[in-house]
Amino acid sequence: MKKVLFLLFVATCIASITPNPATINFTLTFKEAIPPNLKVSITNMLGQQFELNSATSTYDVSGFNAGVYFVQLISNENLKVMKLVISR
């Protein structure tokens, strides 16, 4: 049953990134309960991947260069990718 619920999460995009574009930080907002075993990472256009602390919902990106990034939400074997723009 949990897999079915998370599949619904992936299919309906129950998470959102605000603000987008971000300058100092961004917040992940979930309309439902946060999926179990959630891992959050961010990847730049060069393919460099950075793990983020999944215990929080606000992430500091002040140390990242301006550009387009991809935020990955991973829970068990499910993956959701969202685009994030960081501007200065």
Residue frames relative to the residue before (quaternion, step in Angstrom):
aa qw qx qy qz dx dy dz
M 1.0000 0.0000 0.0000 0.0000 0.00 0.00 0.00
K 0.6356 0.5382 -0.3423 0.4349 3.61 0.96 -0.78
K 0.6311 0.5301 -0.3416 0.4517 3.61 1.00 -0.77
V 0.6398 0.5227 -0.3241 0.4608 3.57 0.97 -0.81
L 0.6557 0.5049 -0.3161 0.4640 3.60 0.94 -0.82
F 0.6814 0.4685 -0.3064 0.4715 3.59 0.93 -0.78
L 0.5875 0.5527 -0.3665 0.4637 3.57 1.11 -0.61
L 0.6075 0.5289 -0.3363 0.4880 3.57 1.09 -0.70
F 0.6121 0.5510 -0.3300 0.4614 3.60 1.02 -0.81
V 0.6880 0.4738 -0.2804 0.4728 3.57 0.87 -0.96
A 0.7047 0.4917 -0.2779 0.4294 3.58 0.83 -0.94
T 0.7905 0.3374 -0.1714 0.4815 3.59 0.95 -0.77
C 0.3799 -0.7567 0.4666 0.2557 3.61 1.27 0.13
I 0.0802 0.8350 -0.5324 0.1137 3.55 0.63 1.19
A 0.6552 0.4467 -0.3213 0.5176 3.60 1.26 0.08
S 0.0574 -0.7851 0.6149 0.0458 3.55 -1.18 0.57
I 0.3360 -0.7139 0.5833 0.1929 3.54 -1.29 0.54
T 0.0954 0.7751 -0.6204 0.0730 3.57 -0.88 0.99
P 0.5853 -0.2938 -0.7526 0.0679 1.62 -1.77 1.69
N 0.0979 -0.7686 0.6291 0.0624 3.54 -1.24 0.42
P 0.4028 -0.2196 -0.8386 0.2938 1.65 -0.88 2.34
A 0.3354 -0.7249 0.5739 0.1804 3.52 -1.26 0.65
T 0.2468 -0.7648 0.5723 0.1630 3.57 -1.18 0.52
I 0.8076 0.1797 -0.0730 0.5569 3.60 0.81 -1.00
N 0.7929 -0.1006 0.0870 0.5946 3.58 0.94 -0.87
F 0.1777 -0.7483 0.6202 0.1546 3.54 -1.35 0.15
T 0.2876 -0.7508 0.5754 0.1500 3.53 -1.25 0.52
L 0.2701 -0.7124 0.6244 0.1721 3.53 -1.07 0.85
T 0.0827 -0.7924 0.6043 0.0143 3.56 -0.76 1.07
F 0.1618 -0.7870 0.5920 0.0632 3.55 -0.84 1.03
K 0.3731 -0.7297 0.5309 0.2157 3.58 -0.94 0.90
E 0.7273 0.2837 -0.1713 0.6010 3.56 1.31 -0.36
A 0.7181 -0.3861 0.3184 0.4837 3.57 -1.28 -0.16
I 0.5372 -0.6067 0.4721 0.3472 3.57 -1.10 0.71
P 0.4991 -0.6715 0.4499 0.3124 3.62 -0.80 0.95
P 0.5500 -0.6190 0.4375 0.3507 3.61 -1.07 0.65
N 0.8395 0.1783 -0.1520 0.4902 3.56 -1.21 0.61
L 0.2338 0.8074 -0.5119 0.1770 3.59 1.07 0.66
K 0.0674 -0.7498 0.6577 0.0274 3.54 -1.04 0.92
V 0.1455 -0.7865 0.5981 0.0509 3.54 -0.96 0.92
S 0.0796 0.7801 -0.6179 0.0583 3.56 -0.92 0.92
I 0.2419 -0.7441 0.6060 0.1434 3.54 -1.30 0.40
T 0.1239 -0.7954 0.5926 0.0291 3.56 -0.96 0.95
N 0.3127 -0.7408 0.5603 0.1988 3.58 -0.93 0.89
M 0.7117 -0.4720 0.3199 0.4104 3.57 -1.31 0.10
L 0.6220 0.5201 -0.3433 0.4740 3.60 1.27 -0.20
G 0.5545 -0.6257 0.3777 0.3980 3.57 1.30 -0.12
Q 0.4595 0.6640 -0.4656 0.3622 3.59 1.24 0.13
Q 0.1549 -0.8108 0.5627 0.0450 3.55 -0.74 1.09
F 0.1101 -0.7857 0.6084 0.0203 3.55 -1.02 0.94
E 0.3567 -0.7206 0.5554 0.2122 3.56 -0.86 1.00
L 0.1839 -0.7641 0.6098 0.1025 3.57 -1.04 0.82
N 0.5742 -0.5864 0.4446 0.3589 3.57 -1.19 0.54
S 0.2593 -0.8074 0.5122 0.1365 3.59 -0.41 1.19
A 0.5440 0.6252 -0.4016 0.3897 3.60 1.26 -0.04
T 0.7092 0.3824 -0.2409 0.5411 3.58 1.27 -0.14
S 0.3615 -0.7279 0.5271 0.2484 3.59 -1.21 0.22
T 0.6888 0.3916 -0.2724 0.5459 3.61 1.29 -0.11
Y 0.1229 -0.8225 0.5554 -0.0011 3.54 -0.77 1.11
D 0.3762 -0.7286 0.5385 0.1940 3.55 -0.93 1.00
V 0.0186 -0.8050 0.5927 -0.0169 3.59 -0.72 1.09
S 0.3074 0.7858 -0.4888 0.2216 3.58 1.24 0.38
G 0.6844 0.4789 -0.2838 0.4709 3.60 1.15 -0.47
F 0.5812 0.5772 -0.3722 0.4364 3.60 1.27 -0.05
N 0.5057 -0.6242 0.5015 0.3212 3.56 -1.14 0.64
A 0.5907 -0.5453 0.4472 0.3921 3.56 -1.23 0.43
G 0.4391 0.6853 -0.5070 0.2838 3.56 -1.07 0.74
V 0.6017 -0.5358 0.4492 0.3861 3.52 -1.37 -0.23
Y 0.0509 -0.7839 0.6184 -0.0208 3.55 -0.96 0.99
F 0.2758 -0.7258 0.5989 0.1961 3.54 -1.31 0.29
V 0.2236 -0.7594 0.6016 0.1066 3.56 -0.81 1.09
Q 0.1426 -0.7952 0.5866 0.0555 3.56 -0.75 1.10
L 0.1376 -0.7424 0.6519 0.0697 3.53 -1.01 0.93
I 0.0164 -0.8137 0.5788 -0.0516 3.56 -0.53 1.20
S 0.0830 0.7636 -0.6352 0.0807 3.55 -0.91 1.01
N 0.7932 -0.0550 -0.0502 0.6044 3.55 -0.52 1.25
E 0.7539 -0.3437 0.2265 0.5120 3.64 -0.61 -0.95
N 0.5097 0.6338 -0.4184 0.4043 3.59 1.23 0.42
L 0.1186 -0.8015 0.5860 0.0115 3.56 -1.06 0.84
K 0.0304 -0.7507 0.6599 0.0079 3.56 -1.06 0.87
V 0.0968 -0.7963 0.5966 0.0251 3.59 -0.85 0.99
M 0.0331 -0.7866 0.6164 -0.0134 3.54 -0.94 0.97
K 0.4332 -0.6967 0.5108 0.2569 3.57 -1.08 0.76
L 0.0649 -0.7678 0.6373 0.0124 3.54 -1.08 0.88
V 0.1794 -0.7564 0.6205 0.1033 3.55 -0.98 0.90
I 0.1349 -0.7591 0.6323 0.0759 3.58 -0.94 0.95
S 0.0463 -0.8060 0.5898 -0.0167 3.55 -0.73 1.10
R 0.2602 -0.7531 0.5857 0.1486 3.56 -1.23 0.49
